[in-house]
Amino acid sequence: MPIAKLRDSSCSVSRSLSVLGERWTLLILRLAFEGETRFDSFRSNLGVAADVLADRLNTLIENGIMTKDPYQDAGSRARHEYHLTPVGRELHVIIAGLQQWGDDHLPRPESPTVVRRRHATDAPVRVAFVDESGHEVPLDQVDAVRTATYPR
């Protein structure tokens, strides 16, 4: 099934993948979280074809994840920068979770590529399930329970 057809699914994971599941999209977001904003920077860092990159960026804009803002360097034509919206910034935990999983289960000998730290204390942070009182819940104590609105 083409990924765009997942948009109308009753499954929220399928609907999310209809926007985020195309090749390159998560890597574009990873670069955006690292501060990249310009088309040429995304393209050179990823080695992605310009038409594919434009398509992925347009999908992110259409879904409120990024904005497209004009800029112009002296002596150059007008171009655009791409910035994460508040909705887009919520995806930080997804990208961090993928990086954390990769560092834990597909490690590189050189060390992790990114370490996340709390602003106020510089203490390391990690992605985890947290209960309503703010305490981390071990993975083996978390159940995924279908609701009545999600058919089998």
Beta strands, then each sheet from edge to edge (+ up, - down):
strand 1: 66-71
strand 2: 79-84
strand 3: 129-130
strand 4: 136-137
sheet 1: 1+ 2-
sheet 2: 3+ 4-
end
